[in-house]
Amino acid sequence: MTLKEFNILNNEAAKAEILKCCGSQKWASLMMEYFPFNSEEELQSKASVIWFEECKEEDWLEAFQHHPKIGDLSPVPSGGDLGVGSEKFASTKEWAGAEQAGVQKANEEVIQALAKGNKEYEDKFGFIFIVCATGKSAEEMLEILNNRTNNSYESELKVAMKEQHKITEIRLKKLIHD
């Protein structure tokens, strides 16, 4: 939709669209304090300022919960991990699938290594591996995952928070376009 179309949405609908870009309720609520936006630049600028200056660890962790695991692209049986195709991610299924397109070309060995790495990462840090997957192959994401698993909690949280912001910027551009 265009910025003009976005700006005429009611607050509830606009917030729902914003939440598709980043799942932090605090971030979305603070974004809505500036709604309607004067320009796409203002939208992106406010998104950055709020994310880096107003949001804290609990907000970042909340946002991470709104992403499927890297490499987990299909619906799974009840009780399993949630993939892109699951109901939980229905509102962002198309975006997440496109973002993780590089995984769809991966061989079974890489998919299994991603699944194993995701589990080890989540066991260590307590949140899922967040990476801006757009334009990355499964092999690249696996290498990034393996390297980042060596980080301390504090340093990894900051890296993941920055990756989440990259994803948000891309999704805001997808949301608002001419």
N, C-alpha and C positions, 0 to 999 in steps of 0.2 A: 504494500500500500504506500501511497505517498505520505509525506509529512502532513499535508492538509487533511487527508482522509483519517490519519491517525489522530490528529488534533480535534476532530469532531466526535470522536468516540466518547461515550460517557466514561466517568472515572473508573468504574468497575471493569469495563471492557478494556480500557487502556492499560490498567494495571495487569490484567491477565496477559496482554500482549508483552508487556515489559518482563513479566515473570518467565516467559518463554526464553528470554535472552539470558536471564540470570535468576536462579531459584531462591535467592535470599529475600525473605519478606522485608527485612529492614531496608535493604538496598532499593527494592521496588517501591516501598512506601516513601522513602526519601526522594526518589526520582519523581514520584507523583506530586511532590510539593512544587515542582517546576512545570508541571503540565498545565496548559499546552506549551510546547516548545517552539521557539522562534525560528530555529534552523536545525538541520542535522548536526551541524558543528556543535551547537549548544547541547543537544541530546548526548553526543559522544563525550563532550567535555564534562557535563554533570555526572555522567556514568562513571568516568574516571575519578573525579574528585570524591564522589560519594564512596566508591569502592575502596580507594586508598586512604582516605582521611576520616571517614565516618564509620566504616564497617570494621568489625573486629573478628577475632578467631571464630566465634560461634556463628557469625554471619557467613564467613567463608565456608565453614564446614557444612552449613545448611545448603549453600549453593552446590557444593560437591555432590550432595545426595540426589541432585536432580539430573545426574548424568549416568548413562549405562556404562558398564565397564568396557574399556578398550578391548575390542575383539569379540565381544559378546553381542553379536548383531541380530540374533534371531529370538523369537519367543521361546521360552523354556517352560517345562512342566511346572505345575505348582510346587512350591517348596524349594525351587532352585534359585540360582542367581538371576537377576533381572537383566534381560537383554534389551536392545533398542526396540524390538518388536513388542515388548510387554506393555500392558495397560498403563503402568506407572509413567512411561515416557511417551504416551500417545500424542501429547500436544507438541512434542519436539521430535517425533520419530523421523520425519523427513529430513530435518536439519542434521540430526545426529547420524543418521544413515549416510548422508552425503559427506559429513565431516570424517567419518570413519571408512570412507570408500576404499582406502588403501588396504584395509584388512580383508576386504572381500576377495582380493587377488592372492592372498597369502596361502601357502601350503599348510597342510595339517600340522606339520612339525612346529611351524611358527605360531599357529593358533594355540596349540597345546602349551608352548613356551610362554605365550602371553597369559594364558589362564593360570599357569603355575606362578608366573611373576606377579600377576595381579593379586593372587592369594597371599604371597609372601609380603608384598608391599602393604596390603590392607592389614595383615596380621601385625606388621611392625608399626605402622603409623595410625591405624584406626580409622582411616578414610580411604576411599578408592583413589587409584592413580588418575590424576587429572593432567591431560596434555592437550594442547591445541593440535588436534589431529589433522586439520585441514592441510591437504597437500603432502602428507607424510605416508610413506609405505609402512606396512606392518613391521617390516624388519627395522626400519628407523625407530618406530615407536617402541619396539622390544629393546633396542639398544638404549634408548632414553630411559625406559623403565628400569632396566638393569643398573644403569649408572646412578639413577636417582635413589634407588633402594639403599645405597650406601650413605645417604645424607642423614644428618641428625633430624629429629622431629621439627625443631624450630626452623632450620634452614629449608627443609622440605615443605613445610607449611607455606613459607613465603614463595617458594618456587610454584607450588600448586595454585596459590592465590593469584600470582601473576599470569599463569596459564589460563585460569578461569577468566581473568579479565580479557585476555586475547580472544577467547571464545565469545564472550559477551560483546566485544566490539564487532566481531564478524556477524553475530546474530542481529545486532542492532542495524547493521547495514543491510542484512537480508530483510529485516522487518520493514525498514523505511527505504524505499527506492522509488525512482521516477518511473 
